[in-house]
Structures are given as structure tokens and as C-alpha cells.
Amino acid sequence: MHRFHPDDMRVCTAYYARMSETITVPDRRGDLSHDLDERETLIAFLDKYRETVLVKLDGLDREQLTRRLLDSRTTLLGIVKHLIVVEQWWFATVVAGEPELHEDLDDPDAEWLIIDSDNPEQIVSEYRAVYAHSNEIARHAKSLDLHVPDDTHVPERHRPGKTVRWILVHMLEETARHAGHADILRELIDGRTGY
């Protein structure tokens, strides 16, 4: 018969306390201005969808954030981790020419996995920092018509015809699609609906 050591109990208590803590994600979405130029309009709509994804995490605990309700790896927290990677790829790597992040060649969808060390609050903060950097890159591009440089280390399939405008619209589409996924997952988790 196994007897619990006091350290075993502390580990269990800490684990269950961490699992039952809920995340608070204040709603930062505001009304969109109607007098913005094209670039700022695209960024404003993209920001709105970015924050919509994050609002779907509000009030949930770690178990709910990482619950798999589908056969795929899709979870609410996994969506945010995935969006961090695609933001970094399209803006930092493709547009700005920053070094590509390490990719797990054995598992190209590794960013969807949630590991024990993943902290929901840190992931939210990282996403906000990454998308703020993406916005800086988009704002500093000389033109929305600027094509991704041919001399970049980015694979060719991502270069021909790709402009800063195309990347902004693509990220708007990608983020809005995942915001819809987050809506459905949140409703399945606790019944909460709404924009």
C-alpha cells in the first residue's frame, strides 16, 4: 500500500489549484472608426478578431481551455498558440525578413499541442505582443502594394504575388475563421454565446 508523503499532497494540491484557476481576459474590443485609411482599417478589423478570439477564453479554467472536443488537436488555447505562429510567420518572417522560428519537422502542427508548462495568461500576453509587432511591421511597410522580397529566405510558394495587403487580408481571414471556431468551442464547453 502506498502512503502519501506530504510532498505528494503539495504537488497534487498545486496541480488541482492550477487546473481550477480561471483566466480573466478583459474585452479590449472597441468600436471601429469609420474614417481610417485602408491600412488602418485592415489592422483595426484584424485587431477586433484577434481580441474576439481572446475574449472566448475569459472565465475558463485550464481544463476547459485545453479540452479537445474534436478528433483534431483543436482547443481554445491551441487556437491562440497557432495564431501566434502564423502571425510571426507572415509578418515577422515573410514581410520583415526576421529569422524563421524553429519548426518541428516531425510534427508541423506542433503549435496546437498544449504542454504542462503552457501558462494561459502568458500565452495571451505573448499573442498580444506578437500581434502588436505584426501591426508595427504592417504600418512601417512603404506600401500595401509592396511585394515580399525575392531575395528572402522564405520558400517561393509564399512569395510570388504576395503583397503586404494580401498578407493583411489573409491574416484577417485566418483569424476570423479561428474566431468562429472559438465561438463554437466556447458554446460546447459552457453554453456561452455572443460576439
Secondary structure, 3 states (H helix, E strand, C coil): CCCCCHHHHHHHHHHHHHHHCECCCCCCCCCCCCCCCHHHHHHHHHHHHHHHHHHCCCCCEHHHHCCCCCCCCCCHHHHHHHHHHHHHHHHHHHHCCCCCCCCCCCCCCHHHCCCCCCCHHHHHHHHHHHHHHHHHHHHHCCCCCCECCCCCCCCHHHCCCCEHHHHHHHHHHHHHHHHHHHHHHHHHHHCCCCC
